[in-house]
Amino acid sequence: MYTHYDEFDQAANCMIQHSPVAFSHDQFLMVMQKVSNTELYYRAISFYIEEQPMQLASLLKAIESKLDHARVVQQLTGMGNLPLILPYLKAVQQHNIQQVNEALNGLYIEAEDYEALGKSIDSYDNIDQIGLAGQLETHELLEFRRVAAKLYKLNKRYKQSIELSKKDKIYKDAMVTARDSGAADLAESLLAFFIEAKDKECFTAMLFTCYDLLKPDVVLELAWRNDMMDAAMPFVIQSVKQYTTKIDSLDIKEQKKEKEEEKSKSAVNDFVPDMPMGGGVPGFGNLAIGYTPGAGVAPGMAAMGMGAGMPGMNPGMGMGGF
């Protein structure tokens, strides 16, 4: 009758209160899709945990879009039934909610599933990474301690990450962390660690991995003092090649620069200004020096037959009379 008159909240309450005779899983899921009181969702979750735990995943899937996922995690954690909703947690982790991420990571740690934990951390970073790293660095399984070192690295705590990797003798991770840190002092410290351990193979691998962070003079001194010149020789050869290439490149640039300067100087020396003949003034032709406008015919013009004998020109008429 409640469903017939669209009173879905009352229908849900009725099935919960009189479950032995009134509850039907399929009908309950249909009713929960239409209830208006959101508190009924969380009451339904508690009801399913108590009476229908194997159907809880179906309920959560049906009302997933209407739930506060952080509240669901808190509710199930308090009841101690978090593993029951593992499929639901995986489905809603796409929202990258901290409570969901941490709940899933906790389940992965309990199940000793380090691969799933690593994927979760890589894909969903909304967690207390430092807290998780502190929890994992003393874990009995090596792979979980590697995850802790990775978390320290992600949070730029490179020294802690390197020390943890050194402790577990995962030297490759330590070398990569030193390289990614970009800190020359960390790289030199790790190199000194391999020298003290008399580990020539790791010494050579370190020179290759952290090539850009290590100075040739430091490497040569350490290798010479500790009888590891053979191990350092590939690094030395590469360094000499690199510096030789740089010097040759600079030499070529300097030669080009000198040629361009010589060309520019020769171009300036070859330039002759186009000045009027006789020292004349541009715009007045070959006027004689000392010519004053209005003072009469210039001597140069008289020599060309211009002046008193010029047709149409009165004798003694100066240039100013034109």
C-alpha positions in Angstrom: 0.0 0.0 0.0 2.8 2.4 0.8 4.4 1.9 -2.6 1.0 2.1 -4.3 0.6 5.6 -2.9 4.2 6.6 -3.6 5.1 6.7 0.1 8.5 5.1 -0.4 10.1 6.3 2.9 7.4 4.5 4.9 7.7 1.5 2.7 11.4 1.2 3.4 10.9 1.6 7.1 8.2 -1.0 7.1 10.4 -3.6 5.4 13.3 -2.9 7.8 11.0 -3.0 10.9 9.1 -6.2 9.8 11.8 -7.9 7.7 10.8 -11.5 8.5 7.5 -11.1 6.6 7.9 -7.8 4.6 11.4 -7.8 3.3 12.2 -8.6 -0.4 15.6 -7.7 -1.7 14.6 -6.7 -5.2 11.6 -4.7 -4.0 13.8 -3.0 -1.4 16.3 -1.9 -4.0 13.5 -0.5 -6.1 12.1 1.4 -3.1 15.6 2.8 -2.1 15.9 4.3 -5.5 12.9 6.6 -4.8 13.1 7.5 -1.1 13.5 11.2 -0.2 15.0 10.9 3.3 18.8 10.5 2.7 19.2 9.1 6.3 17.4 6.0 5.1 20.4 5.1 2.9 22.7 4.7 5.9 20.0 3.0 8.0 19.6 0.5 5.1 23.4 -0.2 5.1 23.3 -1.0 8.8 20.2 -3.2 8.2 21.9 -5.1 5.5 25.1 -5.7 7.6 23.0 -7.2 10.3 20.5 -9.3 8.3 21.7 -9.4 4.6 25.5 -9.0 4.6 26.0 -11.0 1.4 23.6 -8.6 -0.4 25.3 -5.4 0.8 27.4 -4.9 -2.4 24.2 -5.0 -4.5 22.6 -2.3 -2.2 25.6 -0.1 -2.4 25.8 -0.4 -6.2 22.1 0.5 -6.5 22.4 3.7 -4.4 26.0 4.6 -5.1 25.4 7.9 -6.8 23.3 9.1 -3.7 25.8 8.3 -1.0 28.3 10.4 0.9 31.2 8.0 0.4 33.3 9.4 3.2 30.4 8.8 5.6 29.9 5.2 4.3 33.6 4.5 5.1 33.3 6.0 8.5 30.1 4.0 9.2 31.6 0.6 8.1 34.9 1.3 9.9 33.1 1.8 13.1 31.2 -1.4 12.7 34.3 -3.4 11.8 32.9 -4.5 8.4 35.0 -2.6 6.0 36.2 -5.7 4.0 32.5 -6.3 3.0 32.5 -3.2 0.8 35.8 -3.7 -1.0 34.1 -3.8 -4.5 32.2 -0.6 -3.6 35.4 1.2 -2.5 37.1 0.2 -5.7 34.2 1.6 -7.7 34.1 5.0 -6.0 37.9 5.5 -5.7 37.7 7.4 -9.0 36.5 10.4 -7.0 39.9 10.5 -5.2 38.4 10.9 -1.8 40.9 10.7 1.1 38.8 8.5 3.3 38.1 6.0 0.5 41.8 5.9 -0.6 43.0 5.3 2.9 40.4 2.7 3.6 41.4 0.8 0.4 45.1 1.1 1.2 44.5 -0.3 4.6 42.7 -3.3 3.2 45.6 -3.8 0.7 48.1 -3.8 3.5 46.1 -6.3 5.6 45.9 -8.5 2.5 49.7 -8.0 1.9 48.8 -7.0 -1.7 51.8 -4.6 -2.3 51.1 -4.4 -6.1 47.5 -3.1 -5.6 48.8 -0.7 -3.0 51.5 0.6 -5.3 48.9 1.2 -8.1 46.5 2.9 -5.7 49.2 5.3 -4.5 50.3 6.1 -8.1 46.8 6.8 -9.3 45.2 8.4 -6.2 47.5 10.8 -4.3 44.8 12.2 -1.9 46.2 10.5 1.2 48.4 11.2 4.2 51.6 10.0 2.4 54.0 10.7 5.1 51.9 8.9 7.7 51.6 5.9 5.4 55.3 5.9 4.8 55.9 5.9 8.5 53.6 3.0 8.9 55.2 0.9 6.1 58.9 1.6 6.8 58.9 -1.0 9.6 56.7 -3.5 7.8 58.1 -7.1 7.8 57.7 -7.4 4.0 60.5 -5.9 1.9 58.1 -4.7 -0.9 56.1 -2.6 1.6 59.3 -1.0 2.8 60.1 -0.1 -0.8 56.7 1.6 -1.0 57.6 3.6 2.0 60.9 4.7 0.4 58.9 5.6 -2.7 56.5 7.8 -0.6 59.4 9.6 1.0 60.8 10.3 -2.4 57.5 11.6 -3.7 57.5 14.1 -0.8 61.1 15.1 -1.5 62.4 13.5 1.6 65.2 12.1 -0.4 67.7 11.4 2.4 65.1 9.3 4.3 64.3 7.4 1.2 68.0 6.7 0.4 68.7 5.6 4.0 65.7 3.2 3.9 66.9 1.7 0.5 70.5 1.4 1.8 69.2 -0.4 4.9 67.4 -3.0 2.8 70.3 -3.1 0.3 68.1 -2.0 -2.6 71.0 0.0 -4.1 69.3 0.6 -7.4 66.4 2.5 -5.8 68.9 4.5 -3.7 70.9 5.5 -6.9 67.7 6.5 -8.7 66.5 8.6 -5.8 69.8 10.4 -5.5 69.7 11.2 -9.2 66.1 12.4 -9.1 66.9 14.6 -6.1 69.3 16.7 -8.1 71.5 17.2 -5.0 75.2 16.7 -5.6 75.9 16.2 -1.9 73.5 13.3 -1.7 75.1 11.7 -4.7 78.6 12.2 -3.3 77.5 10.7 0.0 76.1 7.6 -1.6 79.2 7.3 -3.7 81.3 7.4 -0.5 79.1 4.7 1.0 79.9 2.3 -1.9 83.6 3.1 -1.6 83.5 2.3 2.1 81.8 -1.0 1.3 84.5 -1.8 -1.3 81.7 -2.4 -3.9 83.3 -1.6 -7.2 80.2 -2.7 -9.2 77.9 -0.3 -7.4 80.6 2.4 -7.6 80.6 2.1 -11.4 76.8 2.0 -11.6 76.6 5.0 -9.4 78.9 7.0 -11.7 76.7 6.1 -14.6 73.3 6.8 -12.9 74.4 10.1 -11.3 76.8 11.3 -14.0 75.4 14.8 -14.2 75.7 15.4 -10.4 79.3 14.1 -9.9 82.3 16.3 -10.5 85.2 14.7 -12.3 87.8 15.9 -9.9 85.9 14.5 -6.9 85.5 11.1 -8.7 89.1 10.9 -9.7 90.4 11.7 -6.2 88.1 9.1 -4.6 89.0 6.5 -7.1 92.7 7.2 -6.9 92.7 7.1 -3.1 90.7 3.9 -2.9 92.3 1.9 -5.7 89.2 2.1 -8.0 90.6 3.8 -11.0 89.6 0.9 -13.3 86.0 1.2 -12.1 86.1 5.0 -12.6 87.7 4.8 -16.1 84.4 4.8 -18.1 83.3 7.9 -16.3 86.7 9.6 -16.9 86.6 8.8 -20.6 83.0 10.1 -21.0 83.9 13.3 -19.0 87.0 14.0 -21.2 84.9 13.4 -24.3 82.2 15.8 -23.1 84.6 18.6 -22.2 86.6 18.2 -25.4 83.3 18.5 -27.4 82.4 21.7 -25.5 85.9 23.2 -26.1 85.7 22.4 -29.8 82.3 24.0 -30.0 83.4 27.1 -28.2 86.4 27.4 -30.5 84.2 27.2 -33.6 82.0 29.9 -32.3 85.0 32.1 -31.5 86.3 31.7 -35.0 83.0 32.6 -36.5 82.8 35.7 -34.3 86.3 36.8 -35.4 85.4 36.4 -39.1 82.2 38.4 -38.7 84.2 41.2 -36.9 86.7 41.3 -39.8 84.0 41.5 -42.4 82.3 44.4 -40.6 85.6 46.3 -40.3 86.4 45.8 -44.0 82.9 47.0 -45.0 83.4 50.3 -43.0 86.8 50.9 -44.7 85.4 50.3 -48.2 82.6 52.9 -47.8 83.2 56.3 -49.8 80.6 59.1 -49.2 79.0 60.5 -52.3 80.1 64.2 -51.9 79.6 66.9 -54.5 82.7 67.8 -56.6 84.6 70.9 -55.6 83.3 70.9 -52.1 79.9 72.2 -53.2 76.8 72.1 -51.1 74.3 69.3 -51.9 71.4 70.7 -53.8 73.3 73.6 -55.3 75.4 71.7 -57.8 79.1 72.5 -58.2 78.9 75.9 -56.5 82.2 77.5 -55.5 83.1 77.7 -51.9 82.4 81.1 -50.6 79.3 81.6 -52.7 76.7 83.7 -50.9 73.1 83.7 -52.2 72.1 87.2 -53.5 75.7 88.3 -53.9 75.8 87.9 -57.7 76.8 85.3 -60.2 79.2 82.7 -58.8 82.5 82.5 -60.6 81.8 79.0 -61.5 78.6 80.0 -63.3 80.4 82.9 -65.1 82.9 80.5 -66.4 80.0 78.5 -67.9 78.7 81.5 -69.8 76.0 82.5 -67.4 75.8 86.2 -66.2 75.6 89.5 -68.1 75.6 87.9 -71.5 72.8 85.5 -70.7 69.7 86.1 -72.8 66.9 87.7 -70.8 69.1 88.8 -68.1 70.0 92.4 -67.4 73.7 93.3 -67.1 74.8 93.2 -63.5 71.8 91.4 -62.3 72.8 89.1 -59.5 71.5 85.6 -58.8 69.2 87.2 -56.3 67.3 88.7 -59.2 66.2 85.5 -60.6 
